[in-house]
Amino acid sequence: MEAPSNLGFKLDQTFFGFSPQDRVQLHENIFNLLWHGEGRWDWDTIYNMPIFLRKFYIKQVNAIIQERIDRAEQQQKQKSRTATKSPR
């Protein structure tokens, strides 16, 4: 007696699971929350966090990073202004 052949069955994921692109984005988000969370969370907590909360925290982290970038650009502009002015 032989084992049944699987040639006639399509076992592709139809609903459950992530596509490869979604997995990359998920793990990038987890990494960013871990990195910018500075030890406030662990990997399991973020991975099992409800999606709406994870998106909320990602949005907050992005806002903080953008604020830091804007502040650094303003400081750089102020430094360049004071460096270009010649004393009278």
Buried (B, 14 or more C-beta within 10 A) or exposed (E): EEEEEEEEEEEEEEEEEEEEEEEEEBEEBBEBBBEBBEEEBEEEEBBEBEEEEBEEBBEEBEEEEEEEEEEEEEEEEEEEEEEEEEEE
